[in-house]
Each structure stands twice: as C-alpha cells, then as structure tokens.
Amino acid sequence: MSEKNKMLEGKLYMAHDEELSQMANEAKRVMYLYNQTNELDDSSRMELIRFIFKSTEEFFKIQPPIYFDYGKNISIGKNFYANHDCIFLDVNQIIIKDNVMFGPRVSIFTAGHPIDPDVRRTQLEFGTKVVIGNDTWIGGNVVINPGVTIGDRVVIGSGSVVTKDIPSDVIAFGNPCKVKRRITDEDKAYWEKKKAEYDQTK
C-alpha cells in the first residue's frame, strides 16, 4: 500500500514519501500563485482552486492568503466563502458542503501525530477526515481538530476550538467548543423581520 493510500485511510504513514512530496510541492506552487493574485482577478483565483482542490461547485470566493498541505483532499460545495488567512491541513479529506462561510484565520486540521514520543520521533503521522455541513458559519480564529463533523445550519463562535462533533441547528462556542443553545423559530422570525426592514430601504 502506498504512503498516500495509508494517509487517506487514516493509517500511520510517512509524509516524506516521494509521491506525497511531489504533491506538496505542487500545492506550494499553486498557493504561491494564488496568494500573489490581484484582488480583482477572481477568474484566475477560481481557476487555480479548481485545479488544486479535489472538487468545487458553481461559486466560491476564498480571500488570500490561503494555506493547505495538498489541496487535492479538499472538497467545497456551492457558495463557499472564506475570509483571509485560512489554513487547511488536508492530509485527509476536508469536506465542506453548500452555503458555508468562514471568518478570517479559520484553521482545519486533519493531521495528527502519535501520542507516544518514541513513535512520534520516527516522523510517522496520521490524519482523520473533517466534515462541515450545509449553511454553517464558522467565526474568525476557529480551530477545527481532526475527525470532527459539524452539522447543518450551525454557528461556531469566534476563537472556538472544536474538538468533538457538533450537531445541526445549534450555536456553539468556547475552548473546548460546546453547544450553548439551539437555533429556534424565534431566531428565524427575528432575522426575517430585520431583512424585511432592510428590504423597505431599497
């Protein structure tokens, strides 16, 4: 089994493998080009992301700088927006579904290292998948740890460290991130009223 396949299956693997090193170098090349693009050059940015990511949908906007290990293990749904300075350590899959928003400096880590120092010293590592559901908003400076699944229609407060799965339809924040309350019909009514007030100003 190749080191790449071990990596994607969540097994211990060696990142300095020739195939993975070539993939990482290609990611660095694309990151450099992307992070040098002009603010108005959306078409070039989208082309570079479509080239390096595993899959993309019809619209997305990612503000540079952006950082990732390989890019090839990142999938984004439609209408994805990421603010500046986000980090994607994609040694395993990062799956981001539709209508997801990231604040600045959101970090998603799929990479892990053995707890035992003797094994860790060999430079063996592993990765576990991260999934973010539809219509979810991740606040600035949030860290999402390996193996986490975040449900649909979730709000994660700024500065949170997400160490465990978060269910759908909740507001969660803190270090470690915990569910604080459910998102209710009262929330929907409040924000629909605010939108109606805005619409009257057009």
LUMKE-53067 format. One line per 8 residues: number of its first residue (from 1); their letters; for each residue x, y, z of N, C-alpha, C. Coordinates in steps of 0.05 Angstrom, whole numbers, padded with zeros to 5 digits. Atoms other than C-alpha are relative to their C-alpha. Example, Ala and Ser with C-alpha at 12.3 -4.5 7.8 and 13.67 -1.06 7.14 Angstrom:
# LUMKE-53067
1> AS> 00018:-00024:00000:00246:-00090:00156:00018:00024:00000 | -00016:-00024:-00001:00273:-00021:00143:-00015:00022:00014
This chain:
# LUMKE-53067
1> MSEKNKML> 00017:-00024:00000:00000:00000:00000:00018:00025:00000 | -00016:-00025:00002:00027:00069:-00019:-00003:00017:00025 | 00002:-00019:-00023:00041:00122:00034:-00025:00018:-00003 | 00024:-00017:00005:-00013:00164:00001:-00026:-00015:00008 | 00024:00015:-00007:-00065:00109:00008:-00002:-00004:00030 | 00000:00002:-00029:-00045:00097:00081:-00010:00026:00012 | 00008:-00026:-00010:-00053:00172:00093:-00030:00004:-00003 | 00028:-00005:00005:-00123:00175:00062:-00018:-00020:00015
9> EGKLYMAH> 00015:00020:-00016:-00145:00112:00101:00003:00005:00030 | -00003:-00006:-00028:-00125:00144:00167:00020:-00017:00014 | -00021:00017:-00012:-00067:00096:00179:00025:00017:00004 | -00026:-00013:-00002:00003:00116:00201:00013:-00001:-00027 | -00014:-00002:00026:00043:00140:00141:00024:00018:00003 | -00024:-00017:00000:00108:00175:00124:-00004:00022:-00021 | 00006:-00022:00017:00098:00244:00095:00023:00006:-00020 | -00023:-00007:00017:00168:00247:00064:00002:-00019:-00024
17> DEELSQMA> 00002:00017:00023:00148:00195:00012:00002:00017:-00026 | -00004:-00015:00025:00166:00216:-00060:-00026:00010:-00012 | 00026:-00009:00012:00094:00218:-00085:-00012:00023:00016 | 00012:-00021:-00017:00070:00259:-00026:00016:00025:-00001 | -00018:-00023:00002:00130:00305:-00031:-00006:00015:-00026 | 00007:-00013:00025:00113:00319:-00104:-00027:00014:00002 | 00026:-00013:-00003:00041:00333:-00086:00002:00025:00017 | -00003:-00023:-00018:00062:00380:-00030:00014:00023:-00015
25> NEAKRVMY> -00014:-00020:00016:00110:00417:-00077:-00019:00014:-00020 | 00020:-00011:00019:00054:00426:-00128:-00019:00018:00015 | 00018:-00017:-00016:00009:00453:-00073:00014:00027:00007 | -00015:-00024:-00006:00063:00503:-00053:00001:00019:-00024 | -00001:-00016:00024:00069:00526:-00125:-00027:00014:-00005 | 00026:-00011:00004:-00006:00537:-00131:-00006:00021:00021 | 00004:-00020:-00022:-00010:00572:-00063:00014:00026:-00006 | -00016:-00024:00005:00045:00620:-00083:-00014:00016:-00022
33> LYNQTNEL> 00014:-00015:00021:00009:00638:-00148:-00026:00012:00010 | 00026:-00010:-00010:-00058:00645:-00113:00004:00024:00018 | -00004:-00021:-00019:-00031:00688:-00058:00012:00026:-00012 | -00010:-00023:00013:00001:00735:-00108:-00020:00013:-00019 | 00020:-00010:00019:-00063:00747:-00148:-00010:00027:00008 | 00012:-00026:-00005:-00094:00815:-00155:-00028:-00003:00011 | 00027:00001:-00013:-00157:00829:-00114:-00023:-00002:-00019 | 00022:00000:00020:-00198:00838:-00177:00001:-00024:-00018
41> DDSSRMEL> -00004:00021:00019:-00173:00775:-00211:-00014:-00026:00009 | 00015:00023:-00010:-00229:00728:-00190:00002:-00025:-00018 | -00001:00023:00019:-00225:00685:-00253:00025:-00016:00004 | -00025:00015:-00004:-00152:00667:-00242:-00001:-00015:00026 | 00002:00013:-00026:-00165:00651:-00169:-00017:-00025:-00002 | 00018:00023:00003:-00223:00605:-00186:00013:-00022:-00016 | -00014:00020:00016:-00182:00570:-00239:00021:-00015:00016 | -00021:00013:-00016:-00125:00556:-00191:-00012:-00019:00021
49> IRFIFKST> 00013:00017:-00020:-00171:00529:-00137:-00013:-00024:-00013 | 00012:00023:00013:-00209:00485:-00186:00021:-00020:-00009 | -00022:00017:00008:-00142:00458:-00209:00010:-00017:00024 | -00014:00013:-00022:-00115:00441:-00140:-00019:-00015:00020 | 00018:00012:-00018:-00177:00423:-00099:-00012:-00026:-00012 | 00012:00025:00010:-00210:00354:-00104:-00025:00006:-00015 | 00024:-00007:00015:-00277:00384:-00123:-00010:00028:00010 | 00012:-00026:-00006:-00312:00452:-00126:-00027:00001:-00014
57> EEFFKIQP> 00026:-00004:00013:-00382:00475:-00143:-00001:00026:-00014 | 00004:-00022:00020:-00411:00533:-00183:00011:00027:00009 | -00011:-00026:-00009:-00389:00592:-00139:00014:-00003:00026 | -00014:-00002:-00026:-00338:00604:-00085:00018:00024:-00001 | -00018:-00022:-00002:-00294:00660:-00061:00018:-00004:00024 | -00019:00005:-00021:-00231:00650:-00020:00020:00022:00000 | -00017:-00023:-00002:-00193:00711:00003:00029:-00009:00007 | -00027:00007:-00007:-00117:00704:00002:00010:00016:00024
65> PIYFDYGK> -00014:00025:00006:-00073:00685:00034:-00015:-00024:00010 | 00011:00026:-00008:-00094:00613:00038:00023:-00020:00002 | -00021:00020:-00003:-00052:00554:00061:-00012:-00028:00002 | 00009:00028:-00001:-00061:00479:00051:00024:-00019:-00004 | -00021:00019:00003:-00019:00416:00052:00002:-00010:-00029 | 00001:00012:00026:-00041:00384:-00013:-00021:00013:-00018 | 00022:-00010:00016:-00106:00416:-00036:-00017:-00021:-00012 | 00014:00022:00015:-00125:00351:-00071:-00020:-00015:00018
73> NISIGKNF> 00019:00014:-00018:-00163:00327:-00009:-00021:00019:00011 | 00020:-00020:-00009:-00208:00389:-00002:-00023:00001:-00020 | 00024:-00002:00017:-00279:00389:-00029:-00018:00023:00012 | 00018:-00022:-00009:-00323:00452:-00026:-00026:00000:-00016 | 00025:-00001:00013:-00396:00459:-00041:-00005:00028:-00012 | 00006:-00025:00013:-00432:00516:-00075:-00002:00023:00020 | 00002:-00025:-00016:-00430:00588:-00049:00018:-00001:00025 | -00019:00001:-00023:-00369:00576:-00004:00015:00027:00001
81> YANHDCIF> -00016:-00024:-00003:-00336:00638:00024:00019:-00004:00024 | -00020:00001:-00022:-00271:00640:00065:00014:00027:00000 | -00014:-00025:-00003:-00242:00705:00092:00030:-00006:00001 | -00029:00001:00002:-00167:00719:00095:00013:-00020:00020 | -00019:00013:-00018:-00113:00674:00124:-00010:-00027:00011 | 00010:00026:-00009:-00148:00607:00128:00020:-00022:-00006 | -00020:00022:00002:-00108:00542:00137:-00016:-00026:-00002 | 00013:00026:00004:-00129:00473:00112:00022:-00021:00000
89> LDVNQIII> -00020:00022:00000:-00083:00416:00134:-00015:-00026:-00009 | 00017:00021:00013:-00114:00365:00086:00016:-00025:-00005 | -00012:00026:00004:-00074:00302:00098:-00022:-00022:-00002 | 00023:00016:00005:-00143:00270:00100:-00021:00019:-00012 | 00020:-00016:00013:-00208:00294:00069:-00011:00022:00017 | 00016:-00022:-00011:-00238:00362:00085:-00023:00003:-00019 | 00025:-00002:00016:-00310:00362:00061:-00016:00023:00011 | 00016:-00023:-00008:-00346:00429:00063:-00024:00001:-00019
97> KDNVMFGP> 00025:00002:00017:-00418:00428:00039:-00009:00028:-00008 | 00009:-00024:00013:-00462:00483:00010:-00005:00023:00019 | 00007:-00025:-00014:-00470:00555:00033:00014:00003:00027 | -00016:-00002:-00024:-00414:00554:00084:00017:00025:-00001 | -00016:-00024:-00002:-00379:00617:00108:00021:-00003:00022 | -00022:-00001:-00019:-00312:00623:00143:00008:00028:00006 | -00013:-00025:-00008:-00287:00683:00182:00030:-00002:-00006 | -00029:00000:00004:-00213:00702:00178:00014:-00020:00019
105> RVSIFTAG> -00017:00017:-00016:-00160:00654:00203:-00013:-00025:00012 | 00011:00026:-00007:-00203:00592:00207:00021:-00021:-00007 | -00019:00021:00005:-00159:00531:00213:-00013:-00027:00003 | 00011:00027:-00001:-00180:00460:00196:00024:-00019:-00001 | -00022:00019:-00003:-00132:00406:00219:-00010:-00029:-00003 | 00005:00029:00001:-00139:00334:00195:00024:-00016:00009 | -00025:00014:-00007:-00067:00318:00214:00003:-00005:00030 | -00005:00008:-00027:-00048:00281:00277:00027:-00013:00003
113> HPIDPDVR> -00026:00013:-00006:00015:00254:00310:-00003:-00019:00023 | 00002:00019:-00021:00025:00194:00355:00006:00013:00028 | -00004:-00010:-00027:00020:00209:00430:00026:-00010:00011 | -00025:00011:-00010:00078:00163:00445:00024:00014:-00013 | -00022:-00016:00012:00143:00204:00436:00019:-00017:-00016 | -00018:00016:00016:00184:00145:00411:-00010:-00005:-00028 | 00012:00004:00027:00136:00131:00354:-00001:00027:-00014 | 00001:-00027:00012:00127:00206:00342:00027:00008:-00012
121> RTQLEFGT> -00027:-00007:00009:00202:00213:00335:00007:-00012:-00027 | -00005:00013:00026:00201:00167:00274:-00011:00017:-00023 | 00013:-00018:00019:00160:00222:00239:-00024:-00013:-00014 | 00025:00011:00009:00102:00175:00226:-00023:00019:00010 | 00023:-00017:-00007:00036:00213:00227:-00025:-00013:-00012 | 00026:00011:00010:-00038:00202:00210:-00019:00023:-00004 | 00020:-00021:00004:-00100:00241:00190:-00028:-00012:00002 | 00028:00008:-00001:-00175:00237:00202:-00017:00023:-00012
129> KVVIGNDT> 00017:-00018:00016:-00230:00269:00160:-00015:00020:00017 | 00016:-00021:-00011:-00266:00334:00176:-00023:00006:-00019 | 00023:-00006:00016:-00337:00348:00151:-00015:00024:00012 | 00016:-00024:-00008:-00375:00415:00154:-00025:00001:-00016 | 00026:00002:00013:-00449:00414:00139:-00010:00025:-00014 | 00012:-00022:00015:-00494:00459:00097:-00007:00024:00017 | 00011:-00024:-00012:-00510:00531:00115:00013:00006:00028 | -00014:-00003:-00025:-00457:00534:00170:00018:00024:-00001
137> WIGGNVVI> -00017:-00024:-00002:-00420:00597:00193:00021:-00005:00022 | -00022:00004:-00018:-00352:00589:00225:00014:00027:00005 | -00011:-00026:-00007:-00327:00651:00262:00030:00001:-00002 | -00029:-00004:00003:-00257:00680:00258:00016:-00014:00022 | -00019:00013:-00019:-00198:00645:00291:-00010:-00026:00012 | 00009:00026:-00009:-00235:00580:00299:00019:-00022:-00009 | -00016:00023:00006:-00194:00516:00302:-00018:-00025:00000 | 00015:00025:00001:-00227:00451:00279:00019:-00023:-00001
145> NPGVTIGD> -00019:00022:-00003:-00190:00389:00301:-00007:-00025:-00016 | 00005:00024:00017:-00182:00322:00265:-00024:-00016:00009 | 00021:00019:-00006:-00241:00276:00260:-00027:00013:00006 | 00024:-00014:-00008:-00294:00329:00274:-00020:00001:-00023 | 00022:-00006:00018:-00362:00332:00239:-00017:00021:00012 | 00018:-00022:-00008:-00402:00396:00244:-00025:-00002:-00017 | 00026:00005:00014:-00476:00391:00226:-00008:00024:-00017 | 00012:-00021:00017:-00521:00435:00183:-00010:00023:00016
153> RVVIGSGS> 00013:-00024:-00012:-00543:00506:00200:00011:00006:00027 | -00014:-00004:-00025:-00491:00514:00255:00014:00026:00000 | -00017:-00023:-00004:-00458:00577:00281:00021:-00007:00021 | -00023:00005:-00019:-00389:00568:00313:00012:00027:00007 | -00009:-00026:-00008:-00368:00629:00353:00030:00003:-00003 | -00028:-00007:00004:-00301:00664:00342:00018:-00010:00022 | -00020:00008:-00020:-00240:00636:00376:-00004:-00028:00011 | 00006:00027:-00011:-00270:00567:00389:00020:-00020:-00009
161> VVTKDIPS> -00016:00023:00007:-00230:00503:00389:-00019:-00024:00000 | 00020:00021:00003:-00275:00448:00362:00015:-00027:00001 | -00013:00026:-00005:-00252:00380:00389:-00018:-00024:-00003 | 00020:00021:00002:-00317:00340:00383:-00021:00008:-00020 | 00022:-00005:00019:-00375:00333:00335:-00020:00020:00011 | 00021:-00020:-00007:-00427:00389:00335:-00025:-00007:-00016 | 00025:00007:00015:-00500:00372:00318:-00011:00024:-00016 | 00012:-00021:00017:-00543:00411:00269:-00017:00019:00017
169> DVIAFGNP> 00019:-00020:-00010:-00583:00474:00285:00007:00010:00028 | -00008:-00010:-00026:-00542:00500:00344:00020:00023:-00003 | -00022:-00019:-00003:-00498:00557:00366:00019:-00012:00020 | -00020:00012:-00017:-00433:00532:00396:00025:00018:00001 | -00025:-00015:-00002:-00370:00566:00422:00015:-00008:00025 | -00016:00005:-00023:-00314:00562:00471:00024:-00018:-00006 | -00024:00017:00002:-00249:00524:00484:00000:-00018:00025 | 00009:00012:00025:-00267:00468:00481:-00027:00010:-00008
177> CKVKRRIT> 00026:-00010:00011:-00326:00486:00436:-00022:-00018:00010 | 00024:00015:-00010:-00393:00466:00467:-00025:00013:-00010 | 00026:-00011:00008:-00465:00474:00446:-00011:00018:00022 | 00011:-00019:-00020:-00495:00535:00481:-00031:00001:-00002 | 00029:00000:00002:-00565:00534:00453:-00008:-00009:-00029 | 00010:00006:00026:-00608:00511:00395:-00009:00025:-00015 | 00010:-00021:00017:-00626:00556:00337:-00030:-00005:-00003 | 00029:00004:-00003:-00702:00567:00343:-00016:00015:-00021
185> DEDKAYWE> 00018:-00015:00017:-00762:00593:00305:00000:00030:00007 | -00002:-00028:-00008:-00754:00657:00346:00024:00014:-00014 | -00022:-00011:00015:-00686:00667:00314:-00008:00006:-00029 | 00008:-00004:00028:-00716:00658:00245:-00018:00024:-00003 | 00018:-00022:00001:-00772:00707:00259:00014:00027:00004 | -00016:-00024:-00005:-00723:00759:00287:00015:00009:-00025 | -00016:-00008:00023:-00678:00757:00226:-00016:00004:-00025 | 00018:-00006:00023:-00735:00754:00176:-00011:00028:00003
193> KKKAEYDQ> 00009:-00027:-00005:-00761:00818:00209:00022:00020:-00008 | -00023:-00017:00007:-00692:00850:00202:00003:00002:-00030 | -00003:-00001:00029:-00689:00831:00129:-00023:00016:-00013 | 00022:-00015:00011:-00759:00859:00116:00004:00030:00004 | -00006:-00028:-00004:-00737:00925:00147:00021:00010:-00020 | -00020:-00007:00020:-00676:00925:00102:-00013:00003:-00028 | 00013:-00001:00027:-00719:00910:00040:-00016:00026:-00004 | 00016:-00025:00003:-00762:00971:00055:00018:00024:-00006
201> TK> -00018:-00023:00005:-00700:01016:00049:00010:00000:-00029 | -00011:00001:00028:-00685:00995:-00023:-00015:00021:-00018
